[in-house]
Amino acid sequence: MPQTKTSPTIYERLAKIQKELKAPKAQYNKFAKFDYRSCEDILEAVKPLLKGLSLTISDDMVLIGDRYYVKATAALGDCGDGVPSVITSTAYAREALDKKGMDVAQITGSASSYARKYALNGLFAIDDARDADVPPNSTVKAPEAAAPATTGAAKPATPANSGELVSVRQRSCIFALGKDLGHEPEQLKEIIKGGYKLSSFNQLTRDNASDVIIEMRRKLAERQPAEDRPAHEEFTGNVEDGPEGSERVDPKEMPF
């Protein structure tokens, strides 16, 4: 007796799309100097892979506490066997209280684009992590490891995670962003040393350097004309305590 061929389930079809989907970061923010992908980039890349599946995105306004959030829902649907099947993914974005150069409708639209993008990221398993370590098109090479000192002199104290200190590429990115913000390298070093209570800029950890880069990019983006801003304007960094001697300080308090 011949076996009946069964159609793939919606979960199997989604898994296939997730495997095949390529959505590179094709947009570039010249003010904050980072690459990003937009909601439109994801939609353009995924449409050829749907092959009969439906994809819809909807928004709802949700009041949480005393602030309104845009709740975006991306829904992948299949009714090939006559039985509707739907997989959904949701994401939230908070409306900014105020953005220079933007009216109320534009503020809501910006939050909607941001939420929709991350709903699609969740549905199609797109990793949208920002690499704050490497500036775009970076050609800086890490130096060769120096030979250990043999003079017998006492070694200076270093943070507990001394194996993860600020990298050469992070330095390059910090100084380039600082220049765009109007700071000379030595002035920038003093700001960062004071913020993290370091005796030397060289004691800055990689985690803290990443936080600094993210915050500097956020401040650059705030200076960008509203019409040129990307939809994903919210910059967040996980600020948490690390090992003793490498305290994670919120760089938002630093006068960049």
C-alpha positions in Angstrom: 0.0 0.0 0.0 1.6 3.3 -1.0 2.4 5.7 1.7 0.6 9.0 1.8 2.9 11.9 1.5 2.3 14.4 4.3 2.9 18.1 3.9 5.5 19.7 6.2 4.1 21.4 9.2 4.3 25.2 9.7 7.1 24.6 12.2 9.1 22.7 9.7 8.6 25.3 7.1 9.6 28.1 9.5 12.7 26.1 10.4 13.6 26.0 6.7 13.1 29.7 6.3 15.2 30.4 9.4 18.0 28.3 7.9 17.9 29.8 4.5 17.2 33.5 5.3 20.0 35.9 4.7 19.4 39.5 5.8 22.7 41.3 5.9 23.0 44.7 7.6 22.8 46.7 4.4 22.1 50.1 6.0 24.8 52.4 7.4 24.5 55.2 10.0 27.2 57.6 9.1 26.8 59.7 12.2 27.1 56.9 14.8 29.2 54.8 12.4 27.5 51.4 12.5 25.8 49.0 10.1 22.2 47.9 10.7 19.3 46.2 9.0 15.9 47.7 8.8 12.4 46.1 9.0 12.2 46.6 5.2 15.5 44.8 4.7 14.1 41.7 6.5 10.8 41.7 4.6 12.6 42.0 1.3 14.8 39.0 2.1 12.1 36.8 3.6 9.3 37.2 1.0 10.9 34.9 -1.7 11.1 32.2 1.0 7.5 32.3 2.1 6.2 30.1 -0.8 2.5 30.2 0.1 2.8 31.1 3.7 1.3 34.4 4.8 3.2 37.0 6.9 1.5 39.9 8.6 2.7 42.5 11.1 0.3 44.5 13.3 0.7 47.1 16.0 -1.1 47.8 19.3 -0.7 50.6 21.7 -0.1 49.3 25.3 0.0 51.4 28.5 2.6 50.1 30.9 3.0 52.2 34.0 2.7 55.7 32.8 4.3 55.2 29.4 2.9 54.0 26.1 4.6 51.2 24.2 4.1 50.0 20.7 3.5 46.2 20.7 4.3 44.7 17.3 3.2 41.2 16.4 4.6 39.3 13.5 2.4 36.3 12.4 3.4 33.5 10.0 0.3 31.6 8.8 -0.4 28.5 6.8 -3.8 27.0 5.8 -2.5 24.6 3.1 -4.4 21.6 4.6 -7.5 23.7 5.3 -6.6 24.0 9.0 -5.2 27.4 9.8 -1.9 27.3 11.7 -0.2 30.5 13.0 3.1 31.2 14.7 3.5 34.6 16.3 6.3 36.7 17.7 5.9 40.0 19.6 8.2 42.9 20.5 7.8 46.2 22.3 9.2 49.7 21.8 8.5 52.6 24.1 7.6 56.0 22.6 10.1 58.7 23.3 8.8 61.6 25.3 10.3 64.0 22.8 12.7 63.9 19.9 14.0 67.0 18.3 12.7 67.6 14.8 10.0 64.9 15.1 6.3 65.4 15.5 4.0 63.0 17.4 3.2 60.8 14.4 6.9 60.4 13.6 7.8 59.4 17.1 5.1 56.7 17.1 6.2 55.6 13.6 9.8 55.3 14.8 8.8 53.1 17.7 6.6 51.0 15.4 9.5 50.4 13.0 11.7 49.4 15.9 9.2 47.0 17.4 8.3 45.4 14.1 11.9 44.8 13.3 12.5 43.0 16.6 9.3 41.0 16.2 10.6 39.7 12.9 14.0 39.1 14.5 12.3 36.8 17.0 10.2 35.0 14.5 13.0 34.3 12.1 15.8 33.8 14.6 17.8 36.7 13.4 20.7 37.7 15.7 20.8 41.5 15.8 23.5 41.9 18.4 25.7 44.9 17.8 29.4 44.4 17.7 30.7 47.5 19.6 34.2 46.1 19.4 34.9 46.6 15.8 34.2 49.8 13.9 32.9 49.3 10.3 35.6 48.8 7.7 38.2 48.7 10.4 41.7 47.9 9.2 43.4 48.2 12.6 45.5 45.1 13.4 46.3 44.0 16.9 49.9 44.2 17.9 52.1 41.2 18.6 52.3 40.2 22.2 55.3 41.9 24.0 57.9 39.8 25.6 57.5 39.6 29.4 59.7 42.0 31.4 62.8 40.5 33.0 64.0 43.4 35.1 62.5 42.1 38.4 60.6 45.4 38.9 57.2 45.2 40.6 54.4 44.9 38.2 51.7 47.6 38.4 48.3 46.5 39.7 45.7 45.7 37.1 42.0 45.0 37.2 40.9 41.5 38.3 40.0 40.6 34.7 43.3 41.9 33.3 43.2 39.4 30.4 40.2 41.3 29.0 41.4 44.8 28.8 40.4 47.4 26.1 41.5 46.2 22.7 43.3 48.1 20.0 40.2 48.1 17.8 38.1 49.4 20.7 40.6 52.2 21.3 40.5 53.2 17.6 36.7 53.2 17.7 36.5 55.2 20.9 38.9 57.9 19.6 37.1 58.1 16.2 33.8 58.6 17.9 35.3 61.0 20.4 36.6 63.2 17.5 33.1 63.3 16.0 31.8 64.4 19.5 34.4 67.1 19.6 36.9 65.6 22.1 40.7 65.2 21.7 42.1 61.8 22.7 43.7 63.0 25.9 40.5 64.8 26.9 38.5 61.7 26.2 40.9 59.6 28.3 40.5 61.9 31.2 36.7 61.6 31.0 36.7 57.8 30.9 39.4 57.6 33.7 37.3 59.8 35.9 34.1 57.9 35.2 35.6 54.5 36.0 38.0 55.8 38.7 41.0 54.5 36.8 44.6 55.6 37.3 45.3 54.8 33.6 43.1 54.5 30.5 44.9 51.2 29.8 43.0 49.7 32.7 39.7 50.0 31.0 38.1 46.6 30.5 36.6 45.4 27.2 33.2 45.2 28.7 33.3 48.8 29.9 34.9 49.9 26.6 31.9 48.3 24.8 29.5 50.2 27.1 31.4 53.5 26.3 31.2 52.9 22.5 27.5 52.2 22.7 26.8 55.3 24.7 29.0 57.5 22.4 27.1 56.1 19.3 23.8 56.9 21.0 24.8 60.5 21.6 26.0 60.9 18.1 22.7 59.5 16.8 20.9 62.1 18.9 22.7 64.8 17.0 21.7 63.4 13.7 18.9 65.2 11.8 15.6 63.4 12.4 14.9 62.6 8.7 18.2 60.7 8.4 17.8 58.6 11.6 17.4 54.9 11.3 14.2 53.4 12.7 16.0 51.6 15.6 17.0 54.6 17.7 17.1 52.9 21.1 20.5 52.0 22.3 20.7 49.7 25.3 23.7 48.2 27.0 23.6 45.7 29.8 25.3 47.5 32.7 26.0 45.0 35.4 28.7 44.3 38.0 31.7 42.4 36.9 34.6 41.0 38.9 36.0 43.2 41.7 38.2 45.8 40.1 36.2 45.9 36.9 33.0 47.6 38.0 30.5 48.2 35.2 29.7 51.9 35.4 26.9 53.5 33.4 28.7 55.7 30.8 25.5 57.8 30.4 26.8 59.9 33.3 30.0 60.8 31.4 30.1 64.2 29.7 30.8 63.0 26.2 
